[in-house]
Each structure stands twice: as structure tokens, then as C-alpha cells.
Amino acid sequence: MLKAVTFDATGTLFHCPRLGGIYSEVLARHGIEVSPRQADELIREVWVELDCAVDRNVDRFSAHPGGPSGFWRRFLERFCERLGVAPASRFTAAELYDRFSRAEAWDLFEDVPSALESLSADGIALAVVANWDPRLPGLLQALGLAGAFDQIVYSAEVGFEKPHPGIFESALARLGVEPEEALHVGDSRRRDIEGAQAVGMHAVLLRRGGGGEIRSLVELQGAGERLWHVAGGAR
């Protein structure tokens, strides 16, 4: 029987629809003008750019010389370079870092609470497995989700990012289950699906707009034969 379900965090449990707006608001307070739309575009571009330079064998946040906050200071520095303005101050970076540690910056997807409650009621162990910095446990607590999970496993803690097998193996060990007894759910085919399957887990691609195995976490409710069929069919 399926004994555990693990979840990606951003894009699976919660999202940040006001990402560019928050950057625009904070930067304006520190004398840097950028529209929410332009901020959104630059955030995506800088993330892709820095992602290309990441060592796939380590976590980018903990491996950075300045630690997780240093990584995000570098991110903001590159953002300003691309925007064509002078580097933002450390105070600006600190304010942004704090803003995204708070529940107000994020929105839960509507299907999350009921899906987690249903799975837990069916005796399924639950965990988060995410590429995140040390703010994640506190953020999940602020969002009212921490109590739903038996384990919260994040890359900055274990030293590996998905799709590295190390982060999935750490989650399995903490949950005390074998790979074939666990299902991972996420929105990235490479990081979530291929990463989980590489260690022998089942995996389901969640795309709420379509194009995945499921469109809603509601489809996971009911842990008996129906959920096992979903997991087995997506392995």
C-alpha cells in the first residue's frame, strides 16, 4: 500500500501572485523605480541566469559564501544590474528577504487544505520536499500548514536540491518508508517527477492549467485503490 505522499512547495502548495508587485513596492521605498510587470520579467530572467551557474550537486542557498541571505543579496544585485541602476542597499535586500518569509506574500492554492486533511485521515504520512532556504518551516507555520506534515525537508537543510537523489532519500528515511511506498507530487517534470522516479518513488505531475497527470490535489483524495492506481499509473 501507499504509505506516504510528499509535496513540492512553491507552485504546488502555495504561490506568489504579487511577486513583481512586492519587488516594485519595496524597491520604490528605497529609491529604485520598477513596474510590477518589469519586475516580474526580470525576476524570471535573473533566476534562469543564476540557475545555469548552479552546481547540481549542492544546494545553492547553503553553498553560497554569504549563506541563504547572501544568495538573495546576489540575486537582487544582478536584478539591479539588469535594470540598469545602482546596486540596492543591504537594507533593501533584508527587507525583501523578510517580506517573503511572511504569509502575506503568498497565497495557498484552494485545493490544498482539504487534500491534506483527506490524505492524513486515510493514514497517509505527509511531507514537504522542496528546494527552499531556511525560511520554509516558518512560512509553512504562518500559512497554517506546518501541522499537516510529518516532515519538512528542504534543500538548504540537507545540502541537496531536487532532482538530486539525496533530498528524496532524506525524506524517505525520515518518514521510514521505502521508495515504492511513496508518491511525490510537484509541478516540475525535471526536478519533481524525474528526481523522484530516479530513486524509485512514484510521481505525479501537477499542472493546474493542464498538461500534467492531475490538475488539482483533490484528485489525490481517497488513499485506497484509487490513489494507488494514480500513483502506479504515473510511475
C-alpha positions in Angstrom: 0.0 0.0 0.0 1.0 3.6 -0.5 2.2 4.9 2.9 3.4 8.4 2.2 2.9 11.4 -0.1 5.5 14.1 -0.4 4.8 17.6 -1.9 6.8 20.3 -3.6 6.2 23.7 -2.1 6.1 26.7 -4.4 3.7 26.1 -7.3 2.2 23.1 -5.6 1.1 24.1 -2.2 1.3 27.9 -2.5 2.3 30.6 -5.0 3.1 34.3 -5.1 0.8 36.2 -7.5 2.2 39.5 -6.2 5.9 38.8 -6.7 6.6 41.7 -9.1 4.4 44.0 -7.1 6.2 43.3 -3.8 9.6 43.9 -5.5 8.3 47.1 -7.0 6.9 48.3 -3.7 10.0 47.6 -1.6 12.4 49.0 -4.2 10.4 52.2 -4.6 10.7 52.7 -0.9 14.5 52.6 -1.3 14.6 54.9 -4.3 14.5 52.4 -7.2 11.6 52.6 -9.6 10.5 49.5 -11.5 7.0 48.5 -12.5 5.5 45.2 -11.2 5.4 43.8 -14.7 9.0 44.7 -15.4 10.0 43.3 -12.0 8.2 40.0 -12.8 10.1 39.7 -16.1 13.5 40.5 -14.6 12.9 38.1 -11.7 12.3 35.2 -14.1 15.3 36.2 -16.3 17.7 36.5 -13.4 16.5 33.2 -11.8 17.2 31.4 -15.1 20.6 33.1 -15.4 21.7 32.2 -11.9 20.2 28.7 -12.2 22.6 28.0 -15.1 25.6 28.6 -12.9 24.4 26.3 -10.0 26.4 23.3 -9.0 23.8 20.5 -9.3 25.5 18.5 -6.5 24.8 21.1 -3.8 22.1 23.4 -2.5 22.5 26.9 -3.9 21.4 28.7 -0.7 23.6 26.9 1.8 26.6 26.7 -0.6 26.7 30.4 -1.2 29.6 32.2 0.6 27.1 34.5 2.3 24.6 31.8 3.1 20.9 31.9 2.0 20.5 35.7 2.6 23.8 36.2 0.7 22.4 34.3 -2.3 19.3 36.6 -2.3 21.5 39.7 -2.0 23.4 38.5 -5.1 20.1 37.9 -6.8 19.0 41.5 -6.1 22.4 42.8 -7.2 22.0 41.1 -10.5 18.4 42.3 -10.8 19.6 45.9 -10.4 22.4 45.3 -12.9 19.8 44.1 -15.5 17.6 47.0 -14.6 20.5 49.4 -15.2 20.5 51.0 -11.8 23.0 51.2 -8.9 23.0 48.2 -6.6 20.3 48.2 -3.9 21.4 48.5 -0.3 21.7 45.7 2.1 18.7 47.1 3.9 16.7 46.7 0.7 17.8 43.1 0.4 17.0 42.4 4.1 13.5 43.9 3.7 12.8 41.7 0.7 14.1 38.6 2.4 11.8 39.3 5.4 8.8 40.1 3.2 8.9 36.7 1.5 9.2 34.9 4.9 5.7 36.2 5.8 2.4 34.6 4.9 1.1 37.9 3.5 3.4 37.5 0.4 1.9 34.1 -0.5 -1.4 32.5 -1.4 -2.4 28.9 -0.7 -4.0 27.1 -3.5 -7.6 26.4 -2.7 -7.4 22.6 -3.0 -4.5 22.2 -0.5 -6.2 22.1 2.9 -8.9 19.6 2.0 -6.5 17.4 0.1 -4.0 17.3 3.0 -6.8 16.6 5.5 -8.2 13.8 3.4 -4.9 12.1 3.0 -4.0 12.3 6.6 -7.4 10.9 7.6 -6.6 7.9 5.5 -3.4 7.2 7.4 -1.0 8.6 4.8 2.2 10.2 6.1 2.8 13.6 4.6 6.0 15.6 3.9 7.2 18.6 2.0 10.3 18.1 -0.2 11.3 21.5 -1.6 14.2 23.5 -3.0 14.0 26.2 -0.4 16.0 28.2 2.1 15.6 28.1 5.9 12.5 30.3 5.9 10.3 27.4 4.7 9.4 25.9 8.1 8.4 29.3 9.5 6.5 30.2 6.4 4.5 26.9 6.4 3.7 27.6 10.1 2.5 31.1 9.2 0.4 29.7 6.4 -1.2 27.2 8.8 0.2 24.2 7.0 3.1 23.0 9.3 0.9 20.9 11.4 -0.3 18.9 8.4 3.1 17.5 7.7 5.1 14.8 9.4 8.3 16.1 7.9 9.5 19.3 6.2 12.6 18.6 4.1 14.2 21.5 2.3 17.4 21.8 0.3 19.2 24.3 2.4 19.0 21.9 5.4 20.0 18.7 3.6 22.5 20.2 1.2 20.9 18.9 -2.0 18.4 20.3 -4.4 15.9 18.4 -6.4 16.4 16.4 -8.6 19.4 15.2 -6.7 18.5 11.9 -5.1 19.9 13.0 -1.7 16.9 15.2 -0.9 14.4 12.5 -1.7 16.3 9.8 0.1 16.4 12.1 3.2 12.7 12.4 3.1 12.1 8.7 2.7 14.5 8.0 5.7 12.7 10.4 7.9 9.3 9.1 7.0 10.5 5.5 7.5 9.1 4.3 4.1 10.5 2.5 1.1 10.6 4.4 -2.2 7.9 2.2 -3.8 5.6 3.1 -0.8 5.8 6.8 -1.5 4.3 9.2 -4.1 5.8 12.6 -4.8 3.7 15.5 -6.2 5.1 18.5 -7.9 4.9 20.9 -10.8 8.3 20.4 -12.4 8.9 17.4 -14.6 12.7 17.5 -14.2 13.0 18.4 -10.5 10.0 16.6 -9.1 9.0 13.8 -11.4 12.3 12.7 -12.8 14.0 13.3 -9.5 11.5 11.2 -7.5 11.4 8.4 -10.1 15.2 8.1 -10.1 15.1 6.9 -6.5 12.2 4.5 -7.1 9.3 6.7 -5.9 6.1 7.1 -7.7 5.5 10.6 -9.0 2.6 12.7 -10.3 3.0 16.0 -12.3 0.6 18.6 -11.1 -0.4 21.3 -13.7 -3.4 23.2 -12.6 -3.7 24.7 -16.1 -3.5 21.3 -17.8 -0.7 19.3 -19.3 0.1 17.1 -16.2 -1.2 13.9 -14.8 -3.5 15.8 -12.4 -5.0 19.4 -12.4 -5.8 19.5 -8.7 -4.7 18.0 -5.5 -8.4 17.0 -5.0 -7.7 14.2 -7.4 -5.4 12.6 -4.8 -8.2 12.3 -2.2 -9.0 8.7 -1.2 -5.9 6.8 -0.4 -7.1 3.2 -1.2 -7.1 1.6 -4.6 -7.9 4.8 -6.4 -4.8 6.7 -5.2 -2.6 3.7 -5.7 -3.9 3.5 -9.2 -3.0 7.2 -9.8 0.5 6.6 -8.3 1.1 3.4 -10.2 -0.1 4.8 -13.5 2.3 7.8 -13.2 5.4 5.9 -12.2 
